[in-house]
């Protein structure tokens, strides 16, 4: 099994890819006090399911509290951000689905 991909905010691991790259399931682990960039995707939508920890999601300019068992949906081309303001890792299952689920399909707000 491959090692998780390390990032400044934490890490992610691809758990499964289905149907020729049109569905991907990842586990995201966000360190306390860290956040992913504000971003959107042109070719996919996402569902985040909170496994453990607490934090918040910014989706389309609205903030939503994240607690274990919570599920949020992110539409294609919708700006979103994952933030861990807690004291333990925020662990999210991310289900990506669309035309193409690739790391290259990320447009960050600071790249406008």
BELMOFEN-V194360 format. One record per residue. N is the residue number from 0. OMEGA is omega in whole degrees, 0 to 359 (999 if undefined). NEAR is the number of other C-alpha atoms within 10 Angstrom. Layout:
n=<N N>
omega=<OMEGA OMEGA>
near=<NEAR NEAR>
This chain:
n=<0 1 2 3 4 5 6 7 8 9 10 11 12 13 14 15 16 17 18 19 20 21 22 23 24 25 26 27 28 29 30 31 32 33 34 35 36 37 38 39 40 41 42 43 44 45 46 47 48 49 50 51 52 53 54 55 56 57 58 59 60 61 62 63 64 65 66 67 68 69 70 71 72 73 74 75 76 77 78 79 80 81 82 83 84 85 86 87 88 89 90 91 92 93 94 95 96 97 98 99 100 101 102 103 104 105 106 107 108 109 110 111>
omega=<181 176 175 176 181 177 179 181 183 180 172 179 176 180 181 172 183 172 173 175 180 175 178 177 181 168 177 178 184 181 177 179 182 180 170 178 172 189 173 183 182 188 181 170 181 169 176 176 184 177 180 182 180 179 178 177 171 182 181 178 179 179 178 178 179 176 182 180 180 178 175 181 179 180 175 179 178 178 181 180 179 185 175 177 183 183 176 180 172 183 185 165 180 176 179 176 181 181 185 180 184 179 181 181 177 172 182 183 181 179 184 999>
near=<6 7 9 15 11 11 12 10 19 19 16 20 17 17 15 12 15 10 8 10 15 16 20 21 20 17 21 24 23 26 22 19 15 18 19 17 17 17 19 23 24 16 17 23 21 21 17 24 20 22 19 18 21 22 26 18 21 16 20 14 11 9 13 14 12 24 16 15 11 15 15 15 13 21 16 15 16 16 20 22 19 25 23 24 18 15 12 15 20 28 24 26 21 22 21 22 20 16 13 19 23 15 7 8 14 16 16 16 12 8 6 5>
